[in-house]
Amino acid sequence: MCPRPEPDRLTPEQAHRRSSHGDAVLLDVRETDEWNAGHVPGAVHLPLSRLATGAALPPAAGDGPVVAICRSGRRSRQAAELLAGRGVDATDVVGGMVAWSRAGLPVAPPGRGGADG
């Protein structure tokens, strides 16, 4: 069972529904080695370290809402705050990839491609 989200955070299940229905883009803010070890299929990749230095969102993120995800939820929360400061409609996944995996949601195995931004 996932921890209860803060009002503006999403559970993994909520994030999965929003991203799979095209209501939001899932932005993985983990570092490249973490991304390569496995990520959500269809997610867009931009490490928080690059986002924090002013990197633009990848074109695949579009102009719509963004849901950030990391390993445990700490970096994704920071990313959502940074993006909101830029005027982006952003939130994040409480519990990150750990909670996502525990919920049994899809994860691309290592070596699989994705929207790497």
C-alpha positions as a Markdown table, in Angstrom:
| # | Residue | x | y | z |
|---|---|---|---|---|
| 1 | Met | 0.0 | 0.0 | 0.0 |
| 2 | Cys | 1.3 | 3.4 | -0.9 |
| 3 | Pro | 1.6 | 6.2 | 1.6 |
| 4 | Arg | -1.1 | 8.8 | 1.4 |
| 5 | Pro | -0.1 | 11.7 | -0.9 |
| 6 | Glu | 0.0 | 15.3 | 0.0 |
| 7 | Pro | -2.8 | 17.3 | -1.7 |
| 8 | Asp | -0.7 | 18.2 | -4.8 |
| 9 | Arg | 1.2 | 14.9 | -5.1 |
| 10 | Leu | 0.0 | 11.8 | -6.9 |
| 11 | Thr | 0.1 | 8.1 | -6.0 |
| 12 | Pro | 1.8 | 5.9 | -8.5 |
| 13 | Glu | -1.6 | 4.6 | -9.6 |
| 14 | Gln | -2.9 | 8.2 | -10.2 |
| 15 | Ala | 0.3 | 9.1 | -12.1 |
| 16 | His | 0.0 | 6.0 | -14.2 |
| 17 | Arg | -3.6 | 6.8 | -15.1 |
| 18 | Arg | -2.7 | 10.4 | -16.0 |
| 19 | Ser | 0.3 | 9.5 | -18.1 |
| 20 | Ser | -1.2 | 6.5 | -19.9 |
| 21 | His | -4.3 | 8.6 | -20.8 |
| 22 | Gly | -2.2 | 11.4 | -22.2 |
| 23 | Asp | -3.3 | 13.8 | -19.5 |
| 24 | Ala | 0.3 | 14.4 | -18.3 |
| 25 | Val | 3.8 | 13.6 | -19.3 |
| 26 | Leu | 5.8 | 11.5 | -16.8 |
| 27 | Leu | 9.3 | 13.1 | -16.3 |
| 28 | Asp | 11.9 | 10.9 | -14.8 |
| 29 | Val | 14.4 | 13.1 | -13.0 |
| 30 | Arg | 16.8 | 10.4 | -11.9 |
| 31 | Glu | 20.4 | 10.3 | -13.2 |
| 32 | Thr | 21.2 | 8.5 | -16.4 |
| 33 | Asp | 22.6 | 5.3 | -14.7 |
| 34 | Glu | 19.3 | 5.0 | -12.7 |
| 35 | Trp | 17.2 | 5.6 | -15.9 |
| 36 | Asn | 19.2 | 3.0 | -17.7 |
| 37 | Ala | 18.6 | 0.5 | -14.9 |
| 38 | Gly | 14.9 | 0.6 | -15.6 |
| 39 | His | 12.2 | 3.3 | -16.0 |
| 40 | Val | 8.6 | 3.8 | -16.7 |
| 41 | Pro | 7.8 | 3.0 | -20.4 |
| 42 | Gly | 7.0 | 6.2 | -22.3 |
| 43 | Ala | 8.5 | 8.5 | -19.6 |
| 44 | Val | 10.7 | 11.4 | -20.6 |
| 45 | His | 14.2 | 11.7 | -19.0 |
| 46 | Leu | 15.8 | 14.8 | -17.7 |
| 47 | Pro | 18.0 | 14.5 | -14.5 |
| 48 | Leu | 17.3 | 16.9 | -11.7 |
| 49 | Ser | 20.9 | 17.9 | -11.8 |
| 50 | Arg | 20.4 | 19.4 | -15.3 |
| 51 | Leu | 16.9 | 20.8 | -14.5 |
| 52 | Ala | 18.4 | 22.6 | -11.5 |
| 53 | Thr | 21.0 | 24.3 | -13.8 |
| 54 | Gly | 18.3 | 25.7 | -16.1 |
| 55 | Ala | 18.0 | 23.0 | -18.7 |
| 56 | Ala | 14.8 | 23.2 | -20.7 |
| 57 | Leu | 12.2 | 20.4 | -20.7 |
| 58 | Pro | 12.7 | 18.0 | -23.6 |
| 59 | Pro | 10.3 | 18.6 | -26.5 |
| 60 | Ala | 8.6 | 15.3 | -25.7 |
| 61 | Ala | 7.4 | 16.8 | -22.5 |
| 62 | Gly | 5.2 | 19.2 | -24.5 |
| 63 | Asp | 3.4 | 22.2 | -23.1 |
| 64 | Gly | 1.0 | 20.3 | -20.8 |
| 65 | Pro | 1.1 | 19.0 | -17.2 |
| 66 | Val | 4.2 | 17.2 | -16.0 |
| 67 | Val | 4.4 | 14.5 | -13.3 |
| 68 | Ala | 8.0 | 14.1 | -12.0 |
| 69 | Ile | 9.3 | 10.8 | -10.7 |
| 70 | Cys | 12.6 | 9.8 | -9.1 |
| 71 | Arg | 13.6 | 6.9 | -6.9 |
| 72 | Ser | 11.9 | 7.7 | -3.7 |
| 73 | Gly | 10.0 | 11.0 | -4.2 |
| 74 | Arg | 12.6 | 13.6 | -2.8 |
| 75 | Arg | 14.2 | 14.7 | -6.1 |
| 76 | Ser | 10.8 | 14.6 | -7.9 |
| 77 | Arg | 9.4 | 16.9 | -5.3 |
| 78 | Gln | 12.3 | 19.3 | -5.9 |
| 79 | Ala | 11.8 | 19.1 | -9.7 |
| 80 | Ala | 8.0 | 19.8 | -9.4 |
| 81 | Glu | 8.8 | 22.9 | -7.3 |
| 82 | Leu | 11.4 | 24.1 | -9.8 |
| 83 | Leu | 9.0 | 23.5 | -12.7 |
| 84 | Ala | 6.2 | 25.3 | -10.9 |
| 85 | Gly | 8.5 | 28.2 | -10.4 |
| 86 | Arg | 8.9 | 28.3 | -14.2 |
| 87 | Gly | 5.1 | 28.3 | -14.7 |
| 88 | Val | 4.8 | 24.7 | -15.6 |
| 89 | Asp | 1.8 | 22.7 | -14.3 |
| 90 | Ala | 3.9 | 20.2 | -12.3 |
| 91 | Thr | 3.4 | 17.7 | -9.6 |
| 92 | Asp | 5.2 | 14.5 | -8.6 |
| 93 | Val | 4.8 | 10.9 | -7.6 |
| 94 | Val | 4.9 | 10.2 | -3.8 |
| 95 | Gly | 7.2 | 7.3 | -3.1 |
| 96 | Gly | 8.8 | 7.5 | -6.6 |
| 97 | Met | 9.9 | 4.4 | -8.5 |
| 98 | Val | 10.1 | 2.4 | -5.3 |
| 99 | Ala | 6.3 | 2.9 | -4.8 |
| 100 | Trp | 5.7 | 2.5 | -8.5 |
| 101 | Ser | 7.4 | -0.9 | -8.6 |
| 102 | Arg | 5.7 | -2.0 | -5.4 |
| 103 | Ala | 2.3 | -1.2 | -6.9 |
| 104 | Gly | 3.1 | -3.6 | -9.8 |
| 105 | Leu | 3.1 | -0.9 | -12.4 |
| 106 | Pro | 5.1 | -1.3 | -15.6 |
| 107 | Val | 8.9 | -0.8 | -15.7 |
| 108 | Ala | 11.0 | -1.0 | -18.8 |
| 109 | Pro | 13.8 | -3.5 | -18.1 |
| 110 | Pro | 17.5 | -2.4 | -18.4 |
| 111 | Gly | 18.6 | -1.7 | -21.9 |
| 112 | Arg | 15.2 | -0.8 | -23.2 |
| 113 | Gly | 14.7 | 2.5 | -25.0 |
| 114 | Gly | 12.4 | 5.3 | -24.0 |
| 115 | Ala | 11.7 | 9.0 | -24.6 |
| 116 | Asp | 15.2 | 10.1 | -23.4 |
| 117 | Gly | 14.5 | 13.7 | -24.1 |
